[in-house]
Amino acid sequence: MSSPSPFDTLAQAPHNVDIVVAGVGGGGMNAINRMIKTRVRGVRFIAMNTDAQVLALSKAPNRICLGQHHTKGLGAGGNAAVGMRAATESTAEIRAALGDADLVFIAAGMGGGTGTGAAPVVASIAKKLGALTVGIVTLPFTFEGSRRRRIAEQGLAELSAEIDALITVPNDRLLSTAGRESNLSEAFKIADDVLRQGVQGIAEVINVPGMVNVDFADVRSVLREAGTALMSIGQGQGRNRAQQAAEEAIAGGFLNVTIRGAQRVLFNISGGEDMTLFEVNEVASRIGEAIDNTADITFGAVIDPSLSDTLRVTLIAAGMDELHTARLEAIHVNQTRSSMPAVRATPVTPRPTLPRATEQNVPKPVSPPPTRMPPSVRPSGPPARQQRSLSDLRGIRSMGRRQEILKGRQNGDDDDFIDVPPFLKRPDSK
């Protein structure tokens, strides 16, 4: 009798994290239909569309026809504003369907009407309910034209403002990934697999207890307000399975997104009872080499007898935007400072010339007492620069503090802009 898979036991666990996958619009519905067909377990599926006829084709047990009063169930006609109004009209139904969800994945295609317009509304509702929200969206092919691309970019910006973490899947990648002989259905399965890997990987990480356990709080700390994110699964077999699984996860599969620069990384290693400590160390070392040494890292390890000779690595990387955003802000501040017009000085009336004093009546100079610096002010120079070493950055979790340091290091010699208040700066300071 074979050992049960971890996903076979998910429904039996009494305190599982409630994970919802919401497919919004035609593209999102197609994605969750394929997930249901591959029997991904431990999650709830909800299909949402403005087209009642298309919605009837969904395999999801819970289906919501958005904005029936506004659209009459006839679709959004490619108009994102109609999709947004339809979702807003159905707010009560969406709230009821999401319920007490802890984690909500929102799958949608950008560039159309329902997915582009309704996905941000669904994300906003989920966040207000207290759920961690992750968007996995596709971008249109180049051949679909610039108008559809602009609509997709606008929808992506609106969704980004309402969601914790966002994974984008450019459809153009299918042209270089799928073989020339692959049919249309097989090609889109590749893109949909990004959603499956993310959902399945997280469901396993947080719902299956491990020897080194990773819980939902760990996942939330990585993905909360994370911006751009990556989720991937790597598998390996045989003698070099640890190296193979780690490298496959790092490569990001279809997305081909580098994790270099990620500020938050979580990885989980699953293997049979023959998984060794050496293999765990090899996976950790490979991932450590692929990311910045300033990243916060969380890892877990699960013994799963059903994996036998297979070793699986689930990787979640996020915060790729944080360091980039801080650098851009530092550059912007520096450019703003350099572009400010020079301040004209107010003319000073010269003092009348006084008679020169003789040597006899010149008092002996007295050395003034040394000026005491305020405790918050430190002189600029090498000592201050040494105090802000790489090890200090490694322990900094506050985004604001990291931005201050980056602003100070914009030109390598601008440490005084952090340490010295403006009224104490020398006139020749940049």
Sequence and secondary structure as in RCSB ss.txt:
>XXXX:A:sequence
MSSPSPFDTLAQAPHNVDIVVAGVGGGGMNAINRMIKTRVRGVRFIAMNTDAQVLALSKAPNRICLGQHHTKGLG
AGGNAAVGMRAATESTAEIRAALGDADLVFIAAGMGGGTGTGAAPVVASIAKKLGALTVGIVTLPFTFEGSRRRR
IAEQGLAELSAEIDALITVPNDRLLSTAGRESNLSEAFKIADDVLRQGVQGIAEVINVPGMVNVDFADVRSVLRE
AGTALMSIGQGQGRNRAQQAAEEAIAGGFLNVTIRGAQRVLFNISGGEDMTLFEVNEVASRIGEAIDNTADITFG
AVIDPSLSDTLRVTLIAAGMDELHTARLEAIHVNQTRSSMPAVRATPVTPRPTLPRATEQNVPKPVSPPPTRMPP
SVRPSGPPARQQRSLSDLRGIRSMGRRQEILKGRQNGDDDDFIDVPPFLKRPDSK
>XXXX:A:secstr
     GGGSGGG TT   EEEEEEHHHHHHHHHHHHHTT  S EEEEEESBHHHHTT   SEEEETTHHHHTTB 
 TT HHHHHHHHHHTHHHHHHHHTT SEEEEEEETTSSHHHHHHHHHHHHHHHTT EEEEEEEE  GGG HHHHH
HHHHHHHHHHTT SEEEEEETHHHHHHS TT  HHHHHHHHHHHHHHHHHHHHHHHHS  SB   HHHHHHHHTT
 EEEEEEEEEEESTTHHHHHHHHHHHTGGG    TT SEEEEEEEE TT  HHHHHHHHHHHHHHS TTSEEEEE
EEE GGGTTEEEEEEEEE HHHHHHHHHHHHHHHHHHHHS                  STT             T
T    SHHHHHHS HHHHHT   HHHHHHHHHHTSSSS THHHHS GGGS TT  
